Amino acid sequence: MAIEVYTSDFLIIGSGIAGLSFAIKASQLGTVHIVTKKKDFDSNTNYAQGGIASVFDPHDSIELHIQDTLISGAGLCNEQAVRILAESGPKRVQELMDWGAHFSTQTNQNGSVTLDLGREGGHSHNRIVHAKDLTGQEVERALLDAIAKIKNITIFENHTAVDLLTQHQLKLAGRHTNNSVSDITCYGAYILDNTSGVVHIFNAAYTLLATGGIGQIYLHTTNPDIATGDGIAMAYRAGALIADMEFIQFHPTAFYQPGNKERSFLISEAVRGEGGILVNSRGERFMDTVHPLKELAPRDIVARTIDMELKRLGDHCVFLDISFKDKDFLISRFPTIYRYCMEAGIDMTKEPIPVVPAAHYLCGGIVSDLNGKTSIENCYVSGESACTGIHGANRLASNSLLEGIVFSHRAYCHIQETFNPELKATIPEFPQWDKKGTFDLEEWILIQHNVEDVKRIMWDYVGIMRSNLRLERAERRIALLEDEIQDYYKRSTVTSRLIELRNLVTTAKLVVESALLRKESRGLHYNINYPQQDEKLKGSFIISCNQPPMFMKISDISFL
């Protein structure tokens, strides 16, 4: 196949709630291309069970949502971003309903119908808007249905982003550019067609990175196999600022299945929100003496307590028990979880569910301002790939889907103010992808083993409990793997799996580097050598490939 040049006003990389909601709005201004690695519905959004945190209960308040978020964030939240999130929430959720999303409702005693609001860990009130236990799937369905009716949006399935188009590629090709190293502009991306193996040029006036999380750098994760940190790795290579990568949220309750190498099935926090309790192999409840909120304590506390309980007893899992609730209620409220457990031989209406923590969510990512703008001109970011400072050192449950729709909306509004339909005509001509390579099956088999090596190293040394020794060992081993993978990448035919492996090891490196820099324990980062919080470290470590690490508050970064 010939190499094609696709040009649009907007290029969106990723097809979750952040990318799709932005696409619907951006289509009012110009043409939109959406690139996704698998099918259009493959995203972290699609697997989100719990819901969307937003204030609809008259007994709740925006201020309480803000305070709950700040408490979970352990002193590192950007308060302005948190306020924007909470205040914007109800309107953005209503927008999802206007686009066709159907959320669970309840009929009140007076006959009125209102949203059935759930409660999850860290929340002081019921404010979780949900569609039973398949909220993400319902949101994804509604957004894709809305997009199907819009003519100037094109979705490219089975396409993998390779690298962003910036002045860097022009310099490599020997073409003149007047831009300095610190003045970087994004003009789109090189995109691999996974079916044909051809890398095309996707030019765009504006690029939105909505590539989701990084869970696949860990051995056990609730994330789908597409969550390989692509957007963060590409942005880092292009010179963007990256922050808070040390704060990885491990979901406390993933279904425990010995020998399962696939995505860990999530047992939603909503199960605990409905009264589920955690017990050890002896049937003893252990969260009631740890935190006033018991099983609904912030996720870092619950996950760390489970980890310590497993180590104390030498067990492989703990148990989540909600069997004392009405059977019909459980089947109606958690149909997907009930069905999955039954297929695995566990009847949650009669017996406890075996659970273990699993890598779930990244609180850091590509630094962005309050409008989703990154340090690279014309490049925006939204969703889990972004670091707005909302989550701080620990994400409050169900703030993630909300962040995606709120900041994609703000990115659209920011672009709308200065949108120039002629901007895409000024994009410089980029060289075609001409990297020739070979394919050595034996070497490829060895390189693929590096995937498992990365996952095992990160799980063993950069997991829930960390130490200087573990982190330093991880740093050395990840550096060796990165050298091997980069060497193979330069010599070999580019494939989607090789791109993912390259991004995995880059992302893992960023997590390790960030964890080594933070010499304290705060939120999701717990280092046994520094078990206390250090008030002098009430800020973020900013990493860039162009300069040494910096320490400052997200809100104080100069480009914001």
N, C-alpha and C positions, 0 to 999 in steps of 0.2 A: 504494500500500500504506500501511496505517496504521503509525504509529510504535509499536513494541512495547517493553515493559520486561521484560527477562529477569533473573531473580534466581537466584543460586546461592551456595553457600558459597565456591567457588573459581572464579576466572576466570583462565585461562591464555592468554596471547597468544603464539602460536608453537607449532609442532608438530615440533620437533627432539627430540633425545635429552633435553635438559633439561626441556622442557615435558611430554613424554609420560611419562617416568619419574616425574615428580612427580604427574601425573594419576592413574596407577595407584595410588599410595600414598594420595593425598588422597581418592580415592573411598571409602576405608575410613572416612573421617570425615564426608563429606557429598557434596552434588551438585557436579559439575564441568562447567564449560563451557570448551571449547577453541576459540579463534578462530584461523583461519589464512587468509592472504591468497589462497592458491591452493588446490591439492589438499592433502590431509592429509600426503602424503609429500614435499611441496615444502619443503625446508629445507637448510641447510648440512650437517647431519648426513648426509643422503641422498647427498651428493657426496663424503663423506670416504672416501678410498681407503686411506690408510695403516693406521690401527688405533688401539688404545687402549694406552697405556703403563701397565704394571703388573708387579709383581714376582711371577713364578711359578717362575723358574729357581732351583734351590737354590744355585747358584754366585753368584747376584745377591743384593742386599739392599735393604731399604727405605732405609737410610742412603745407599747409592750413588745411588738414584733421587733422593733429596733433594738430594744434592750436585750431580748433573748438572743438576737444575732450577735450583739457585741459581747455578751457573756461567753457564748460558745467560741468566739474568735480569740479569746485569751489575750486581749489587749492589742492585737495587731490589725483590727479592722479599720478601713477607711470610713469614718463615720458619715461623711457626706455621701459616699456611694451607698452605704447601708440605708440611709434615709431615702434616697432616690428609689432604691429597690422597694422598700416597704410602702412608700407613698404611691408608687406607680402600679403596685401589684393588682389591686382590684380592677382597674381599668384594663390592664393587659389580659387578665383572666377572662373578663367579660368579652374582650375581643376574640379570644379563642372560641368562646361559646357562639359568638356571632359568625365565626367561620365554620361552625358546625360541630364543635366538640361537645359531647354529651357527658356531663359529670354526674356522679351519684347524688340523688336528692332524697329528702325525707318529707313526709307529710306531718305537719304539726297538729296539736290538739284543736286549734282553731280552723283547721282545714287548709291553711296556707302551705305552699310547697317551697322549701328552701334547700340550699346546698347542704349535703350531709358532710359536715366538717369533721375530719379525723384529727388525732393528736399524735405527735411523734416526739422522740427524745429532744430535750432542750427547750421545748415550747411550753409556755405557761398557760396557753389556752388552746382549744380546738380551732385550728385554722388551716387544716390540710384539705384542699379541694382534690377530689380523687374520682376516678372511674373504677370503682371496686378496687382490684389490685392490679389493674392494667392501664394505669393513667397514661403512661408514655405512649403505649400503643394506640390509645384513643386519640391523643393529641396528634401523633404522626399521621394517622388515618385522615383526620379532619384537614390538616395542612396539605397533604398530598391531594386530597379531593379538591381543595380550593385551587391549588396550583394547576391541576389538570384542565381547569377552565380558562386559564390565562395563556394567550397565544404567544406572547413574547418571552416566555420562560422555556428554556430547553434543558432537560436533565440528561447528563451523560453518565450512564451507569457503567460499571466495570472500567472506570478510568482512575488512575492513581497519580496524584500530584508528585512531581519529582523535585523541583526547586522553583523558587520564586524568580520572576524576571526582574532584575535590578541592574544598575550600572555595572555590577560585578561581572555579569555575563558579557557585557559590551567590552569591558577592559580585557577579559580573557580572549575575546575575538580580535583584539588589537584595534578596536574602534574608539575614536576620540570621545571623551565625555568631560564636561566642565565641572561635574559634581565632585565635592570632596568626599572623603571616606565617611564623614559624619552626616552627610546630606544624602540619604538613600531614598529612592523612590521605587515603588512597586508598579509594574506594568502588566501583571498577570502571572502566568506560571507555565513551565514545561509540564505537560500532562501525558502520561503513558496510557495508551489504549491497551488494556490488558488482553484483549482478544487478538489483536493484530501484532502486538509487540512494537508498535510505532509510537514514538514520542512526538506529539504535536505541540504547536505554540498556541496558547490561549492568551491573547492580548485582552486587556481590560482597563478601562479608566479607573475603576475602583475594584479592589479585591477584598473579600471578607473571608477570614479564616474561621471556620466553624467545625473543626476537625475532631472535637471531643477529647477524650482522656488518654491516659497512658497505662491503663491497668495491665496490659499484656507484658509489661516489663517484670511482672511478678508471677510466681509459680501458681498462686491461687488468686483469682480475681473474679468479680461479678461482671466485668466488662466483656463485650463481644470481641471476637478476634481481630476486628478492625481497629481497636483502640491501641494504636502503636505510637502515639505521640507525634504524628506526622507534621501537623501544623507548627508545633513548638520547635521541632528539629529544623524544619525549613526556615522558620523565622530567625532562629538562632544563627543558622549558617548565613543568612542574609544580613545579619548585624542588628537585629532587634534586641530590645532589653527583655530579660527573663527574670522572674522573681518568685520567691516562696516555694521553690520546688521541693523543699524538704518536708512540706506538710502534705503527706499522703494519708487520706482517710481510709482506714480499714473498716469495712462494714462489720459489725460484731456478729451478725447472724447469717452466714451463708450455709446452705444445706451441706452436711458432711457426707461425702460419698468416697470411701477409700478407693484409690486407684483411678478416680475420674480426672482426666487431663483436659476436659473441656471447660467452658465457662462455668464457674460455680453458680448454682441457682440461688438467687437472693430470697431470703425469708424476710419480707418487708418489716421495717420498724413499726409499721402499723399494727402488726400482731402484738407487739409489746404495748402499743398505744391502746389496744382493746383489752389489756389486762394480762397478757402473757408474762410468765415469770421465768427466770433463768435458774436452773439447778445443775449441780455437778453430778458425777456418776454415782454418788452416794445418795442422791435425792435431796441434797442440802441447797437451800437458797443462799446465794452469796452476794447479791448486789444490795441487799437491804441494809447492810452495815457500812457500805462504801460511800454512798451519796444520798442526800435527802430525796432525790427523784428516783432512787432505786433503779429499776430496769430502764427508766426513761431519762437517765443521766446523759450528758453529751456523749457522742459516739466514741471519742478518744478514751474516755474513762471506762466505758463498758468494754470496748475491745481490749484495752490494756488489762483490765481485771480478769477477763476471760483467759487471756494469754497467761497471766500469772497463775490462775487456777489450774490450767492445763499442765503447766510446768510443776506446780506443787504436787499434783496427784499423779503425774506421768500419764495423763489421759490424752486421747486424740480429739475429743470433742466434749462439749457440754450440751445441755438440753434446754429447749424452749418449750414450756408447757402452757397450753391454753385449752387443754382437753376438758377443763371444768366448765367451759362456756357451752351454751346451747348449740347442739349439732347443726340445726338448720341455720342459725345465725352464722356460724363459722363457714359453712358451705356457701352461703349467699354473699358474705363479706369478702371471703378469700377463695374464690372459685379456682383460680389458677394455681395458687399455692396448695390447696387441697388436692387438686388433680395430680400435680407433680409428686407430692408426697405419697399419694396412694399408688402411683406407678412405681415408686421406689420402695414400696412395702411398708410405709408409715401412715397410719390413720391418725391425723392430727386431732380428730374429735375424741380419740380414745387413749392416745399415748403422746409423750413429748417428742419433739422434733430434734434430731441430732444437728448441732450447728457448730461452726468455727468461724473466726474472723477471716475476711478476704479483702484484698486491695479493691477499693471501690471508687474513690474520687480524689482528684488532684485539686488542692486549694490554690495553688499557684499557677504560673503559666506565662504567657506573653503579656508584658505590662501594657495596660491601656488606660486612657484617660476616661472621663465620665461619659464620653461619647463613643467609646469603643475604638478610638484611634490609637494606633501603635506608634512607636518611634520611627517607623518607616512611612514615608509620605504615601498617601492614597491606599494604605493597607490598614484594614480594620480587623478586629477580632471580637468574637462573642461566644458565650457558652463556657464549657469547661476548659477550653484552650486559653482563656483569658485570665489575667490577674488584675482585677479591678480593685482589690483590697477588701471586697465584701466579706469573704470568708475568713480572712485573717489566718490564724493558726489552726482553725477547725471549723468546718462548714456546719451551720445549723441545718438540720434535716429539711429536705424539700425546698430549700432556697435555690437549688441548682436550675431546675426548669424555669423558675421565675427569673433568675438572672439572665438566662438566654433570651427570653422574650422582651424583657425590659431594656437590655442594652443593645439588642438588635434594633429595637424601635428607636433608641436614641442615636444609634449610628445612622439610620435612615434619615432622621430629622436633621442631623448635622450635615449630611451630604446634600440634602434637599435645599438647604440655605444657599449653597454656592454651586449647585449642579450645573455643569456645562456640557451640553450634548455633543460639542465639538472636541471635547478633551480626548476621546479615543482616537481621533484622527492625528493627534500629535505624538502618538506612541512611536518611539524609535524602532527601526527594523532590527530584530534580534536574529542572531545566527541560528540556522537549523541545528537540531540535535544531531551531532555527527560522531558521537562517541561509539566507535566500533569496538566490539568485544568478542570474546570466545566463550564457549561453555564447556567446562570440564566437569563431567558428572561426578567423578571421584572427589574432586576438590569441593564441589557444591555440597555433597553429602556431609563433608567435614565442616563446612561453613555453617550449614543448617544446624549442626549440633551447637553452634554458638548461641542460637536462640534459647535452647534449654539452659545453657551455661549462664546467660544473662539472667534468666528468670530465677534460677537457683541461687545465684550470688545475691541478687536483690532480696529474695525471700529470707535467706539465712543471715545476711549481714546488714540489711537496710530496711528491716521490717518494723514491727510494732515497738520492739525494744532494741535500742542501738547502743553502741559503745565506740570509743575511739579506736580500739583494736579492730573491731568489725568493720568500721567505716574505712579505715586505712587499708585493710586487706581488700575490701571491695574496690577501692580506688585503683589499686595496683592491677587487679584482675580485669576490671572493666577497661582499663587503658590498654592492656594486651589484646583483649577482644576487639576493641575499637581499631587498633592498628591492623589486625588481621582482616577485619571486615572492610575497612577503607581500602586496603591494598587489593582485595578481591574485587571490590566495586569498581575501581579504576580500570581493571583489566578485563572485566566481564560484560557480557550482554546484560542490559538492564531488564529486570523483571519486577513485578509488583512485590514479590516476596523479598527480593534483595533490597528494594527500596525500604520496605518495612523494617528489615533487619538493621539496615544502616540507621534508620530513625530510632529504633529501639535502643541501640547502644548509645547513641547521642543523648537521648532523653535520660537513660540510666546514669550516664556520666553527670548530667546536670543535677540530678537528684542527689547523687553522692557528694558532689562538690558543695552543694548548698547545705547538706547535712553536716559536713565537716566544718563549715564556716560558723554554724550556730552552736556556740559552746554554752548551752543551757538546755533545760527541758521546758517546752512550752507547747500547749495544745497537742497536736498530733506527733510532734517530734519529741521523743523521750530518749535521752542519752544517760545511761547509768553512771557515767563519769561526771555529769553535770545535772544532778537530779532536781535542782531548783531553778525557778525563773530568775533571770537577771534583768532588772529594770533598765539597765544601760543598753540592753539589746531589744528594746521596744521599737523595732523597725524591721526593714526587709533587706536581705542581701540581693543586690541587683547584679546579674551576670550578663556579660556581652562577649562575643567572640573578638571584639575590637579593642577591649580595654580591661584592666584588672577589675575584680569585683568591687562594688561600692556598697556602702551601708547607709540607708536613709529610709524615711517613710515614703510609701508609694505616692502619697499626695504631694510630696515635695520634689518629685522628679521634674527636671527643668522643662521637658517637652510638653508636660501636661497643661 
